[in-house]
Amino acid sequence: MKIGPVVATAALLAIVTACGSTDSGSSSSGSGDAAAAGGKVGIDHPRADSDFWNSYIKYVPQMATELKVDLMNPTNSQNDVSKLVGNVQALTSQGAKAIVMAPQDTGAIATTLQQLENKKIPVVTVDTRPDKGKVYMVVRADNRAYGTKACEFLGEKLGGKGKVVQLQGALGSINGRDRSEAFLECMKTKFPGITVFNEPTEWEGSKAASMLQTRLEQNPDIKGVYMHAGGVHLAPTIQVLKTKGLLVPPTDPKHVFVISNDGIPQEFEAIRKGEIDATVSQPADLYAKYALFYAKAAIEGKTFKAGPTDHDSTIIELPNGLEDQLPAPLVTKDNVDDKNLWGNQVK
């Protein structure tokens, strides 16, 4: 995927100055000291045990160079909110003027966000939306759309009847809740003849494998699986299906239709091999790109308004900030080799 320079156009991405200007068609780097001097961006990676996050991590320095962001050495909180808090404190003490983070526990980061707001250090969060606490911008795809697209795909493949398993993420996470709730609402409304078994995996592959195996033993007529996260659910799901002799082509009556979320190279390869049927692709490259873009914009004193952008997304208002909802396409065997649809295939 060719990634060009980010240009915020007045017509599509409404930018106003942070100086109180009422001219919504203008943009400015602001007039404050931080804007004049530029500033360092501190970034904490949430984990390195997921193929999706490893893709994101590899894109960050590339995007920092492209956008001319003064990026500090990244930290990694390893899915531990206490480590995230400590890492953020270290980054700010080292001079960070903006922070990029991806809190996995979206309810436990509010105090840290309040502290950063008090210090006038803007925060951009990636993939997750904090429940409370001021954020400059959240960069994530529409996670409710993930659940809806997965529901529609499985519902159509199963002809509106049968049984499916939903391998949920952590329901304490906004992502897990959005995907799960949208999937269930869609099934109830559009495919009431389908029974859904919900399995909260806490984003852990071992739990996903155990839960799926148990459900298949109890209900051998299950014909669909929705995985909230291919980065952790893909390998165990394929292994369970293979062990049970269910890893067969869609033309075989024993075939179990599988759709995932993430859009990592391993999922694309599994689609090509016929091991899974589809994924809703999270744009790891765009997550990195726009997280750094907004962090730099915050330091420059720019502000944004809700509405469509010039990069095929929509900014929405949140109770505690704004969110840029990036597009996430459905990838199947028909379009898996169309590299214009996503950017997660790390070179």
Phi and psi in degrees as GROMACS dihedral restraints (atoms count N, CA, C in turn):
[ dihedral_restraints ]
;  ai    aj    ak    al  type     phi  dphi    fc
    3     4     5     6     1   -81.3    20    10
    4     5     6     7     1   127.7    20    10
    6     7     8     9     1  -113.1    20    10
    7     8     9    10     1   117.3    20    10
    9    10    11    12     1   -95.6    20    10
   10    11    12    13     1  -179.1    20    10
   12    13    14    15     1   -67.7    20    10
   13    14    15    16     1   149.0    20    10
   15    16    17    18     1   -83.5    20    10
   16    17    18    19     1   122.5    20    10
   18    19    20    21     1  -124.9    20    10
   19    20    21    22     1   113.4    20    10
   21    22    23    24     1   -84.3    20    10
   22    23    24    25     1   109.6    20    10
   24    25    26    27     1   -90.7    20    10
   25    26    27    28     1   144.0    20    10
   27    28    29    30     1   -64.7    20    10
   28    29    30    31     1   -34.2    20    10
   30    31    32    33     1   -72.4    20    10
   31    32    33    34     1   -33.4    20    10
   33    34    35    36     1  -106.8    20    10
   34    35    36    37     1   -33.9    20    10
   36    37    38    39     1  -120.6    20    10
   37    38    39    40     1    98.6    20    10
   39    40    41    42     1   -72.1    20    10
   40    41    42    43     1   116.8    20    10
   42    43    44    45     1  -119.9    20    10
   43    44    45    46     1   131.6    20    10
   45    46    47    48     1  -120.5    20    10
   46    47    48    49     1   159.2    20    10
   48    49    50    51     1   -75.8    20    10
   49    50    51    52     1   154.9    20    10
   51    52    53    54     1   -82.0    20    10
   52    53    54    55     1     3.2    20    10
   54    55    56    57     1   -93.4    20    10
   55    56    57    58     1     6.6    20    10
   57    58    59    60     1    92.3    20    10
   58    59    60    61     1    13.3    20    10
   60    61    62    63     1   -65.4    20    10
   61    62    63    64     1   145.4    20    10
   63    64    65    66     1   -97.6    20    10
   64    65    66    67     1     5.5    20    10
   66    67    68    69     1   -85.1    20    10
   67    68    69    70     1    95.2    20    10
   69    70    71    72     1   -72.2    20    10
   70    71    72    73     1    -9.1    20    10
   72    73    74    75     1   -95.3    20    10
   73    74    75    76     1     6.8    20    10
   75    76    77    78     1  -109.4    20    10
   76    77    78    79     1   163.3    20    10
   78    79    80    81     1  -134.0    20    10
   79    80    81    82     1   154.3    20    10
   81    82    83    84     1  -154.4    20    10
   82    83    84    85     1   154.8    20    10
   84    85    86    87     1   -87.0    20    10
   85    86    87    88     1     5.0    20    10
   87    88    89    90     1    83.3    20    10
   88    89    90    91     1   169.8    20    10
   90    91    92    93     1  -118.0    20    10
   91    92    93    94     1     6.4    20    10
   93    94    95    96     1   -80.4    20    10
   94    95    96    97     1   169.0    20    10
   96    97    98    99     1   -60.2    20    10
   97    98    99   100     1   -41.1    20    10
   99   100   101   102     1   -61.2    20    10
  100   101   102   103     1   -40.1    20    10
  102   103   104   105     1   -67.1    20    10
  103   104   105   106     1   -40.0    20    10
  105   106   107   108     1   -69.0    20    10
  106   107   108   109     1   -37.1    20    10
  108   109   110   111     1   -95.2    20    10
  109   110   111   112     1    -9.8    20    10
  111   112   113   114     1    73.4    20    10
  112   113   114   115     1  -168.0    20    10
  114   115   116   117     1   178.1    20    10
  115   116   117   118     1   161.8    20    10
  117   118   119   120     1   -80.6    20    10
  118   119   120   121     1   144.7    20    10
  120   121   122   123     1  -108.6    20    10
  121   122   123   124     1   121.9    20    10
  123   124   125   126     1   -93.9    20    10
  124   125   126   127     1   141.0    20    10
  126   127   128   129     1  -136.8    20    10
  127   128   129   130     1   133.1    20    10
  129   130   131   132     1  -114.2    20    10
  130   131   132   133     1   125.1    20    10
  132   133   134   135     1   -86.4    20    10
  133   134   135   136     1   140.4    20    10
  135   136   137   138     1   -78.0    20    10
  136   137   138   139     1   -27.3    20    10
  138   139   140   141     1  -173.4    20    10
  139   140   141   142     1   162.9    20    10
  141   142   143   144     1  -131.2    20    10
  142   143   144   145     1    22.8    20    10
  144   145   146   147     1  -109.7    20    10
  145   146   147   148     1    19.9    20    10
  147   148   149   150     1  -133.1    20    10
  148   149   150   151     1   134.7    20    10
  150   151   152   153     1   -61.0    20    10
  151   152   153   154     1   -35.0    20    10
  153   154   155   156     1   -63.6    20    10
  154   155   156   157     1   -49.4    20    10
  156   157   158   159     1   -68.5    20    10
  157   158   159   160     1   -31.5    20    10
  159   160   161   162     1   -65.8    20    10
  160   161   162   163     1   -35.6    20    10
  162   163   164   165     1   -62.7    20    10
  163   164   165   166     1   -47.4    20    10
  165   166   167   168     1   -58.0    20    10
  166   167   168   169     1   -47.2    20    10
  168   169   170   171     1   -58.8    20    10
  169   170   171   172     1   -38.7    20    10
  171   172   173   174     1   -70.3    20    10
  172   173   174   175     1   -26.4    20    10
  174   175   176   177     1   -79.8    20    10
  175   176   177   178     1   -24.7    20    10
  177   178   179   180     1   -57.0    20    10
  178   179   180   181     1   -53.8    20    10
  180   181   182   183     1   -63.6    20    10
  181   182   183   184     1   -33.5    20    10
  183   184   185   186     1   -61.3    20    10
  184   185   186   187     1   -45.7    20    10
  186   187   188   189     1   -71.0    20    10
  187   188   189   190     1   -34.2    20    10
  189   190   191   192     1   -62.4    20    10
  190   191   192   193     1   -41.3    20    10
  192   193   194   195     1   -65.5    20    10
  193   194   195   196     1   -44.9    20    10
  195   196   197   198     1   -63.6    20    10
  196   197   198   199     1   -38.8    20    10
  198   199   200   201     1   -92.6    20    10
  199   200   201   202     1    -0.3    20    10
  201   202   203   204     1    58.2    20    10
  202   203   204   205     1    48.3    20    10
  204   205   206   207     1   -93.7    20    10
  205   206   207   208     1   133.6    20    10
  207   208   209   210     1   -81.7    20    10
  208   209   210   211     1    85.5    20    10
  210   211   212   213     1   -90.0    20    10
  211   212   213   214     1   129.9    20    10
  213   214   215   216     1   -78.5    20    10
  214   215   216   217     1   166.6    20    10
  216   217   218   219     1   -60.9    20    10
  217   218   219   220     1   125.4    20    10
  219   220   221   222     1   -66.5    20    10
  220   221   222   223     1   153.6    20    10
  222   223   224   225     1  -111.1    20    10
  223   224   225   226     1   168.6    20    10
  225   226   227   228     1  -137.1    20    10
  226   227   228   229     1   120.4    20    10
  228   229   230   231     1   -89.1    20    10
  229   230   231   232     1    -3.5    20    10
  231   232   233   234     1    52.3    20    10
  232   233   234   235     1    42.9    20    10
  234   235   236   237     1    62.4    20    10
  235   236   237   238     1    29.1    20    10
  237   238   239   240     1  -127.7    20    10
  238   239   240   241     1   113.2    20    10
  240   241   242   243     1   -65.5    20    10
  241   242   243   244     1   -31.0    20    10
  243   244   245   246     1   -66.2    20    10
  244   245   246   247     1   -36.8    20    10
  246   247   248   249     1   -68.5    20    10
  247   248   249   250     1   -37.3    20    10
  249   250   251   252     1   -60.4    20    10
  250   251   252   253     1   -45.8    20    10
  252   253   254   255     1   -59.5    20    10
  253   254   255   256     1   -46.2    20    10
  255   256   257   258     1   -64.0    20    10
  256   257   258   259     1   -40.6    20    10
  258   259   260   261     1   -64.6    20    10
  259   260   261   262     1   -41.1    20    10
  261   262   263   264     1   -64.9    20    10
  262   263   264   265     1   -40.9    20    10
  264   265   266   267     1   -61.3    20    10
  265   266   267   268     1   -41.1    20    10
  267   268   269   270     1   -65.6    20    10
  268   269   270   271     1   -43.0    20    10
  270   271   272   273     1   -63.9    20    10
  271   272   273   274     1   -41.1    20    10
  273   274   275   276     1   -69.6    20    10
  274   275   276   277     1   -37.3    20    10
  276   277   278   279     1   -66.7    20    10
  277   278   279   280     1   -23.4    20    10
  279   280   281   282     1   -89.8    20    10
  280   281   282   283     1     3.2    20    10
  282   283   284   285     1   105.6    20    10
  283   284   285   286     1    14.3    20    10
  285   286   287   288     1   -62.7    20    10
  286   287   288   289     1   132.8    20    10
  288   289   290   291     1   -99.3    20    10
  289   290   291   292     1   -10.8    20    10
  291   292   293   294     1  -153.7    20    10
  292   293   294   295     1   150.7    20    10
  294   295   296   297     1  -123.4    20    10
  295   296   297   298     1   133.4    20    10
  297   298   299   300     1  -110.4    20    10
  298   299   300   301     1   127.6    20    10
  300   301   302   303     1  -144.9    20    10
  301   302   303   304     1   167.4    20    10
  303   304   305   306     1  -137.6    20    10
  304   305   306   307     1    72.7    20    10
  306   307   308   309     1   -61.7    20    10
  307   308   309   310     1   123.8    20    10
  309   310   311   312     1   -80.0    20    10
  310   311   312   313     1   -28.3    20    10
  312   313   314   315     1  -101.3    20    10
  313   314   315   316     1    99.5    20    10
  315   316   317   318     1   -77.7    20    10
  316   317   318   319     1    -8.8    20    10
  318   319   320   321     1   -96.7    20    10
  319   320   321   322     1   -17.6    20    10
  321   322   323   324     1   -97.7    20    10
  322   323   324   325     1     3.9    20    10
  324   325   326   327     1  -103.9    20    10
  325   326   327   328     1     1.5    20    10
  327   328   329   330     1   -59.6    20    10
  328   329   330   331     1   -43.0    20    10
  330   331   332   333     1   -62.6    20    10
  331   332   333   334     1   -43.0    20    10
  333   334   335   336     1   -63.6    20    10
  334   335   336   337     1   -40.4    20    10
  336   337   338   339     1   -63.4    20    10
  337   338   339   340     1   -38.5    20    10
  339   340   341   342     1   -64.0    20    10
  340   341   342   343     1   -41.7    20    10
  342   343   344   345     1   -62.8    20    10
  343   344   345   346     1   -41.2    20    10
  345   346   347   348     1   -67.0    20    10
  346   347   348   349     1   -38.2    20    10
  348   349   350   351     1   -63.2    20    10
  349   350   351   352     1   -41.5    20    10
  351   352   353   354     1   -61.3    20    10
  352   353   354   355     1   -31.6    20    10
  354   355   356   357     1   -88.1    20    10
  355   356   357   358     1     1.9    20    10
  357   358   359   360     1    60.1    20    10
  358   359   360   361     1    38.8    20    10
  360   361   362   363     1  -106.4    20    10
  361   362   363   364     1   108.9    20    10
  363   364   365   366     1   -68.7    20    10
  364   365   366   367     1   151.4    20    10
  366   367   368   369     1  -124.4    20    10
  367   368   369   370     1   131.7    20    10
  369   370   371   372     1  -112.3    20    10
  370   371   372   373     1   126.1    20    10
  372   373   374   375     1  -107.3    20    10
  373   374   375   376     1   146.2    20    10
  375   376   377   378     1  -114.3    20    10
  376   377   378   379     1   129.5    20    10
  378   379   380   381     1    73.5    20    10
  379   380   381   382     1   -28.8    20    10
  381   382   383   384     1  -122.5    20    10
  382   383   384   385     1   147.7    20    10
  384   385   386   387     1  -112.1    20    10
  385   386   387   388     1   113.5    20    10
  387   388   389   390     1   -58.6    20    10
  388   389   390   391     1   141.3    20    10
  390   391   392   393     1   -66.7    20    10
  391   392   393   394     1   -38.8    20    10
  393   394   395   396     1  -140.9    20    10
  394   395   396   397     1   160.5    20    10
  396   397   398   399     1   104.2    20    10
  397   398   399   400     1   138.3    20    10
  399   400   401   402     1   -67.8    20    10
  400   401   402   403     1   131.8    20    10
  402   403   404   405     1  -126.2    20    10
  403   404   405   406     1   143.6    20    10
  405   406   407   408     1   -72.6    20    10
  406   407   408   409     1   -45.9    20    10
  408   409   410   411     1  -158.4    20    10
  409   410   411   412     1   139.7    20    10
  411   412   413   414     1  -102.3    20    10
  412   413   414   415     1   128.8    20    10
  414   415   416   417     1  -110.1    20    10
  415   416   417   418     1   108.7    20    10
  417   418   419   420     1  -160.7    20    10
  418   419   420   421     1   158.6    20    10
  420   421   422   423     1   -81.1    20    10
  421   422   423   424     1   168.7    20    10
  423   424   425   426     1   -73.7    20    10
  424   425   426   427     1    99.1    20    10
  426   427   428   429     1   -69.9    20    10
  427   428   429   430     1   -24.1    20    10
  429   430   431   432     1   -67.7    20    10
  430   431   432   433     1   -35.0    20    10
  432   433   434   435     1   -64.0    20    10
  433   434   435   436     1   -32.3    20    10
  435   436   437   438     1   -57.4    20    10
  436   437   438   439     1   -51.0    20    10
  438   439   440   441     1   -64.1    20    10
  439   440   441   442     1   -39.9    20    10
  441   442   443   444     1   -66.7    20    10
  442   443   444   445     1   -45.0    20    10
  444   445   446   447     1   -63.2    20    10
  445   446   447   448     1   -39.5    20    10
  447   448   449   450     1   -64.4    20    10
  448   449   450   451     1   -42.5    20    10
  450   451   452   453     1   -60.8    20    10
  451   452   453   454     1   -48.1    20    10
  453   454   455   456     1   -64.7    20    10
  454   455   456   457     1   -38.7    20    10
  456   457   458   459     1   -63.7    20    10
  457   458   459   460     1   -51.5    20    10
  459   460   461   462     1   -67.7    20    10
  460   461   462   463     1   -39.3    20    10
  462   463   464   465     1   -60.0    20    10
  463   464   465   466     1   -41.4    20    10
  465   466   467   468     1   -71.8    20    10
  466   467   468   469     1   -41.0    20    10
  468   469   470   471     1   -64.2    20    10
  469   470   471   472     1   -34.2    20    10
  471   472   473   474     1   -90.4    20    10
  472   473   474   475     1     0.7    20    10
  474   475   476   477     1    66.3    20    10
  475   476   477   478     1    26.1    20    10
  477   478   479   480     1    78.8    20    10
  478   479   480   481     1    10.9    20    10
  480   481   482   483     1  -148.2    20    10
  481   482   483   484     1   155.9    20    10
  483   484   485   486     1   123.9    20    10
  484   485   486   487     1  -159.0    20    10
  486   487   488   489     1  -130.5    20    10
  487   488   489   490     1   139.8    20    10
  489   490   491   492     1  -135.8    20    10
  490   491   492   493     1   155.0    20    10
  492   493   494   495     1  -109.4    20    10
  493   494   495   496     1   132.5    20    10
  495   496   497   498     1  -105.8    20    10
  496   497   498   499     1   107.7    20    10
  498   499   500   501     1   -84.5    20    10
  499   500   501   502     1    94.7    20    10
  501   502   503   504     1   -77.7    20    10
  502   503   504   505     1   158.7    20    10
  504   505   506   507     1   -81.0    20    10
  505   506   507   508     1  -141.8    20    10
  507   508   509   510     1   -92.0    20    10
  508   509   510   511     1   124.3    20    10
  510   511   512   513     1   -76.6    20    10
  511   512   513   514     1    -6.0    20    10
  513   514   515   516     1   -80.5    20    10
  514   515   516   517     1    -6.1    20    10
  516   517   518   519     1  -100.7    20    10
  517   518   519   520     1   140.9    20    10
  519   520   521   522     1   -59.8    20    10
  520   521   522   523     1   -34.2    20    10
  522   523   524   525     1   -65.8    20    10
  523   524   525   526     1   -46.4    20    10
  525   526   527   528     1   -61.0    20    10
  526   527   528   529     1   -42.6    20    10
  528   529   530   531     1   -66.8    20    10
  529   530   531   532     1   -46.2    20    10
  531   532   533   534     1   -60.7    20    10
  532   533   534   535     1   -47.5    20    10
  534   535   536   537     1   -63.8    20    10
  535   536   537   538     1   -44.8    20    10
  537   538   539   540     1   -66.3    20    10
  538   539   540   541     1   -49.0    20    10
  540   541   542   543     1   -63.7    20    10
  541   542   543   544     1   -42.2    20    10
  543   544   545   546     1   -66.0    20    10
  544   545   546   547     1   -40.5    20    10
  546   547   548   549     1   -60.6    20    10
  547   548   549   550     1   -46.8    20    10
  549   550   551   552     1   -68.9    20    10
  550   551   552   553     1   -39.5    20    10
  552   553   554   555     1   -63.8    20    10
  553   554   555   556     1   -41.5    20    10
  555   556   557   558     1   -64.2    20    10
  556   557   558   559     1   -44.8    20    10
  558   559   560   561     1   -61.4    20    10
  559   560   561   562     1   -43.2    20    10
  561   562   563   564     1   -64.5    20    10
  562   563   564   565     1   -39.1    20    10
  564   565   566   567     1   -81.3    20    10
  565   566   567   568     1   -46.5    20    10
  567   568   569   570     1   -97.4    20    10
  568   569   570   571     1   -29.5    20    10
  570   571   572   573     1  -134.6    20    10
  571   572   573   574     1    64.0    20    10
  573   574   575   576     1   -63.8    20    10
  574   575   576   577     1   -15.0    20    10
  576   577   578   579     1   -82.6    20    10
  577   578   579   580     1    -1.2    20    10
  579   580   581   582     1  -101.6    20    10
  580   581   582   583     1   130.7    20    10
  582   583   584   585     1   -92.4    20    10
  583   584   585   586     1   130.5    20    10
  585   586   587   588     1  -111.0    20    10
  586   587   588   589     1   126.7    20    10
  588   589   590   591     1  -100.9    20    10
  589   590   591   592     1   118.9    20    10
  591   592   593   594     1   -95.6    20    10
  592   593   594   595     1   128.0    20    10
  594   595   596   597     1  -128.8    20    10
  595   596   597   598     1   102.5    20    10
  597   598   599   600     1   -75.7    20    10
  598   599   600   601     1   112.1    20    10
  600   601   602   603     1   -96.5    20    10
  601   602   603   604     1    -8.4    20    10
  603   604   605   606     1    59.4    20    10
  604   605   606   607     1    28.6    20    10
  606   607   608   609     1    63.8    20    10
  607   608   609   610     1    29.5    20    10
  609   610   611   612     1  -113.7    20    10
  610   611   612   613     1   126.9    20    10
  612   613   614   615     1   -64.7    20    10
  613   614   615   616     1   -37.8    20    10
  615   616   617   618     1   -65.3    20    10
  616   617   618   619     1   -38.0    20    10
  618   619   620   621     1   -67.1    20    10
  619   620   621   622     1   -39.6    20    10
  621   622   623   624     1   -60.3    20    10
  622   623   624   625     1   -45.2    20    10
  624   625   626   627     1   -62.3    20    10
  625   626   627   628     1   -46.1    20    10
  627   628   629   630     1   -63.5    20    10
  628   629   630   631     1   -44.7    20    10
  630   631   632   633     1   -67.1    20    10
  631   632   633   634     1   -41.7    20    10
  633   634   635   636     1   -66.3    20    10
  634   635   636   637     1   -42.3    20    10
  636   637   638   639     1   -60.0    20    10
  637   638   639   640     1   -44.9    20    10
  639   640   641   642     1   -63.0    20    10
  640   641   642   643     1   -43.8    20    10
  642   643   644   645     1   -64.8    20    10
  643   644   645   646     1   -39.1    20    10
  645   646   647   648     1   -68.4    20    10
  646   647   648   649     1   -33.1    20    10
  648   649   650   651     1   -68.7    20    10
  649   650   651   652     1   -38.5    20    10
  651   652   653   654     1   -78.6    20    10
  652   653   654   655     1   -29.7    20    10
  654   655   656   657     1  -136.3    20    10
  655   656   657   658     1    78.1    20    10
  657   658   659   660     1   -64.7    20    10
  658   659   660   661     1    -8.5    20    10
  660   661   662   663     1   -94.7    20    10
  661   662   663   664     1    12.8    20    10
  663   664   665   666     1   -62.3    20    10
  664   665   666   667     1   134.1    20    10
  666   667   668   669     1  -123.5    20    10
  667   668   669   670     1     4.1    20    10
  669   670   671   672     1  -150.6    20    10
  670   671   672   673     1   147.2    20    10
  672   673   674   675     1  -135.7    20    10
  673   674   675   676     1   130.7    20    10
  675   676   677   678     1  -112.7    20    10
  676   677   678   679     1   115.0    20    10
  678   679   680   681     1   -99.1    20    10
  679   680   681   682     1   123.4    20    10
  681   682   683   684     1   -68.4    20    10
  682   683   684   685     1   -23.9    20    10
  684   685   686   687     1  -149.1    20    10
  685   686   687   688     1   103.4    20    10
  687   688   689   690     1   -61.9    20    10
  688   689   690   691     1   -29.4    20    10
  690   691   692   693     1   -58.4    20    10
  691   692   693   694     1   -29.8    20    10
  693   694   695   696     1  -118.0    20    10
  694   695   696   697     1   -21.4    20    10
  696   697   698   699     1   -96.2    20    10
  697   698   699   700     1   -20.4    20    10
  699   700   701   702     1   -61.1    20    10
  700   701   702   703     1   -58.9    20    10
  702   703   704   705     1   -59.4    20    10
  703   704   705   706     1   -48.0    20    10
  705   706   707   708     1   -64.2    20    10
  706   707   708   709     1   -35.0    20    10
  708   709   710   711     1   -66.0    20    10
  709   710   711   712     1   -45.8    20    10
  711   712   713   714     1   -60.9    20    10
  712   713   714   715     1   -41.2    20    10
  714   715   716   717     1   -64.4    20    10
  715   716   717   718     1   -42.1    20    10
  717   718   719   720     1   -63.8    20    10
  718   719   720   721     1   -45.9    20    10
  720   721   722   723     1   -63.6    20    10
  721   722   723   724     1   -38.8    20    10
  723   724   725   726     1   -65.1    20    10
  724   725   726   727     1   -44.4    20    10
  726   727   728   729     1   -60.0    20    10
  727   728   729   730     1   -35.5    20    10
  729   730   731   732     1   -90.6    20    10
  730   731   732   733     1     6.5    20    10
  732   733   734   735     1    71.1    20    10
  733   734   735   736     1    25.2    20    10
  735   736   737   738     1  -105.4    20    10
  736   737   738   739     1     2.9    20    10
  738   739   740   741     1   -87.3    20    10
  739   740   741   742     1    75.7    20    10
  741   742   743   744     1  -128.6    20    10
  742   743   744   745     1   162.1    20    10
  744   745   746   747     1   -61.9    20    10
  745   746   747   748     1   158.1    20    10
  747   748   749   750     1   -59.2    20    10
  748   749   750   751     1   -21.7    20    10
  750   751   752   753     1   -76.5    20    10
  751   752   753   754     1   -14.9    20    10
  753   754   755   756     1   -83.8    20    10
  754   755   756   757     1   131.9    20    10
  756   757   758   759     1   -57.6    20    10
  757   758   759   760     1   -22.1    20    10
  759   760   761   762     1   -82.0    20    10
  760   761   762   763     1    -6.5    20    10
  762   763   764   765     1   -60.0    20    10
  763   764   765   766     1   134.4    20    10
  765   766   767   768     1  -106.8    20    10
  766   767   768   769     1   119.8    20    10
  768   769   770   771     1   -75.4    20    10
  769   770   771   772     1   130.6    20    10
  771   772   773   774     1  -125.6    20    10
  772   773   774   775     1   128.7    20    10
  774   775   776   777     1  -127.0    20    10
  775   776   777   778     1   145.3    20    10
  777   778   779   780     1  -128.3    20    10
  778   779   780   781     1   177.3    20    10
  780   781   782   783     1  -125.1    20    10
  781   782   783   784     1   139.1    20    10
  783   784   785   786     1   143.2    20    10
  784   785   786   787     1   -56.4    20    10
  786   787   788   789     1    77.1    20    10
  787   788   789   790     1    40.9    20    10
  789   790   791   792     1   -90.1    20    10
  790   791   792   793     1   161.6    20    10
  792   793   794   795     1   -55.4    20    10
  793   794   795   796     1   -35.6    20    10
  795   796   797   798     1   -63.6    20    10
  796   797   798   799     1   -35.0    20    10
  798   799   800   801     1   -69.3    20    10
  799   800   801   802     1   -43.2    20    10
  801   802   803   804     1   -59.0    20    10
  802   803   804   805     1   -41.2    20    10
  804   805   806   807     1   -66.9    20    10
  805   806   807   808     1   -38.6    20    10
  807   808   809   810     1   -64.8    20    10
  808   809   810   811     1   -34.4    20    10
  810   811   812   813     1   -67.0    20    10
  811   812   813   814     1   -44.3    20    10
  813   814   815   816     1   -59.7    20    10
  814   815   816   817     1   -38.8    20    10
  816   817   818   819     1   -78.3    20    10
  817   818   819   820     1   -11.5    20    10
  819   820   821   822     1    82.4    20    10
  820   821   822   823     1    14.9    20    10
  822   823   824   825     1   -79.4    20    10
  823   824   825   826     1   -33.0    20    10
  825   826   827   828     1  -131.3    20    10
  826   827   828   829     1   169.2    20    10
  828   829   830   831     1  -104.9    20    10
  829   830   831   832     1   -27.5    20    10
  831   832   833   834     1  -166.2    20    10
  832   833   834   835     1   164.1    20    10
  834   835   836   837     1  -147.1    20    10
  835   836   837   838     1   153.8    20    10
  837   838   839   840     1  -100.6    20    10
  838   839   840   841     1   115.4    20    10
  840   841   842   843     1   -84.0    20    10
  841   842   843   844     1   116.8    20    10
  843   844   845   846     1   -80.3    20    10
  844   845   846   847     1   131.8    20    10
  846   847   848   849     1   -84.7    20    10
  847   848   849   850     1    88.7    20    10
  849   850   851   852     1   -59.3    20    10
  850   851   852   853     1   -37.1    20    10
  852   853   854   855     1   -67.4    20    10
  853   854   855   856     1   -39.9    20    10
  855   856   857   858     1   -73.1    20    10
  856   857   858   859     1   -30.5    20    10
  858   859   860   861     1   -58.7    20    10
  859   860   861   862     1   -48.1    20    10
  861   862   863   864     1   -65.4    20    10
  862   863   864   865     1   -44.9    20    10
  864   865   866   867     1   -60.5    20    10
  865   866   867   868     1   -52.2    20    10
  867   868   869   870     1   -81.3    20    10
  868   869   870   871     1   -23.2    20    10
  870   871   872   873     1   -60.9    20    10
  871   872   873   874     1   -46.4    20    10
  873   874   875   876     1   -72.8    20    10
  874   875   876   877     1   -36.4    20    10
  876   877   878   879     1   -58.1    20    10
  877   878   879   880     1   -47.6    20    10
  879   880   881   882     1   -71.8    20    10
  880   881   882   883     1   -33.8    20    10
  882   883   884   885     1   -62.1    20    10
  883   884   885   886     1   -44.0    20    10
  885   886   887   888     1   -65.3    20    10
  886   887   888   889     1   -42.0    20    10
  888   889   890   891     1   -62.0    20    10
  889   890   891   892     1   -37.8    20    10
  891   892   893   894     1   -63.7    20    10
  892   893   894   895     1   -43.7    20    10
  894   895   896   897     1   -63.1    20    10
  895   896   897   898     1   -34.0    20    10
  897   898   899   900     1   -78.9    20    10
  898   899   900   901     1    -4.5    20    10
  900   901   902   903     1    87.1    20    10
  901   902   903   904     1    14.8    20    10
  903   904   905   906     1   -82.7    20    10
  904   905   906   907     1   151.0    20    10
  906   907   908   909     1  -129.1    20    10
  907   908   909   910     1   162.4    20    10
  909   910   911   912     1  -130.2    20    10
  910   911   912   913     1   158.9    20    10
  912   913   914   915     1  -120.6    20    10
  913   914   915   916     1   159.2    20    10
  915   916   917   918     1   -65.5    20    10
  916   917   918   919     1   145.0    20    10
  918   919   920   921     1   144.0    20    10
  919   920   921   922     1   178.2    20    10
  921   922   923   924     1   -68.9    20    10
  922   923   924   925     1   150.2    20    10
  924   925   926   927     1  -109.3    20    10
  925   926   927   928     1   179.5    20    10
  927   928   929   930     1   -90.2    20    10
  928   929   930   931     1     7.1    20    10
  930   931   932   933     1  -123.7    20    10
  931   932   933   934     1    38.6    20    10
  933   934   935   936     1    61.5    20    10
  934   935   936   937     1    33.0    20    10
  936   937   938   939     1  -129.4    20    10
  937   938   939   940     1  -179.7    20    10
  939   940   941   942     1  -134.1    20    10
  940   941   942   943     1   130.2    20    10
  942   943   944   945     1   -88.7    20    10
  943   944   945   946     1   130.2    20    10
  945   946   947   948     1  -118.8    20    10
  946   947   948   949     1   157.2    20    10
  948   949   950   951     1   -87.0    20    10
  949   950   951   952     1   139.3    20    10
  951   952   953   954     1  -116.4    20    10
  952   953   954   955     1   162.5    20    10
  954   955   956   957     1   -60.4    20    10
  955   956   957   958     1   -25.4    20    10
  957   958   959   960     1  -122.1    20    10
  958   959   960   961     1    21.4    20    10
  960   961   962   963     1   153.7    20    10
  961   962   963   964     1  -146.6    20    10
  963   964   965   966     1  -128.1    20    10
  964   965   966   967     1   158.3    20    10
  966   967   968   969     1  -136.1    20    10
  967   968   969   970     1   128.0    20    10
  969   970   971   972     1   -95.1    20    10
  970   971   972   973     1   108.1    20    10
  972   973   974   975     1   -90.6    20    10
  973   974   975   976     1   103.8    20    10
  975   976   977   978     1   -79.0    20    10
  976   977   978   979     1   152.1    20    10
  978   979   980   981     1   -70.8    20    10
  979   980   981   982     1   148.1    20    10
  981   982   983   984     1  -137.8    20    10
  982   983   984   985     1   104.0    20    10
  984   985   986   987     1   -78.6    20    10
  985   986   987   988     1   153.7    20    10
  987   988   989   990     1   -80.3    20    10
  988   989   990   991     1   125.9    20    10
  990   991   992   993     1  -112.1    20    10
  991   992   993   994     1   124.8    20    10
  993   994   995   996     1  -128.4    20    10
  994   995   996   997     1  -176.0    20    10
  996   997   998   999     1   -62.4    20    10
  997   998   999  1000     1   -25.9    20    10
  999  1000  1001  1002     1   -70.0    20    10
 1000  1001  1002  1003     1   -28.7    20    10
 1002  1003  1004  1005     1  -129.3    20    10
 1003  1004  1005  1006     1    13.0    20    10
 1005  1006  1007  1008     1   -62.2    20    10
 1006  1007  1008  1009     1   -23.1    20    10
 1008  1009  1010  1011     1   -99.1    20    10
 1009  1010  1011  1012     1     9.5    20    10
 1011  1012  1013  1014     1   -88.4    20    10
 1012  1013  1014  1015     1    92.7    20    10
 1014  1015  1016  1017     1   -74.1    20    10
 1015  1016  1017  1018     1    -3.3    20    10
 1017  1018  1019  1020     1   -77.2    20    10
 1018  1019  1020  1021     1    -9.2    20    10
 1020  1021  1022  1023     1   -86.5    20    10
 1021  1022  1023  1024     1   -19.5    20    10
 1023  1024  1025  1026     1  -155.3    20    10
 1024  1025  1026  1027     1   174.4    20    10
 1026  1027  1028  1029     1  -135.5    20    10
 1027  1028  1029  1030     1    22.3    20    10
 1029  1030  1031  1032     1   -87.2    20    10
 1030  1031  1032  1033     1    -0.7    20    10
 1032  1033  1034  1035     1   -84.2    20    10
 1033  1034  1035  1036     1    89.6    20    10
 1035  1036  1037  1038     1   -62.0    20    10
 1036  1037  1038  1039     1   130.7    20    10
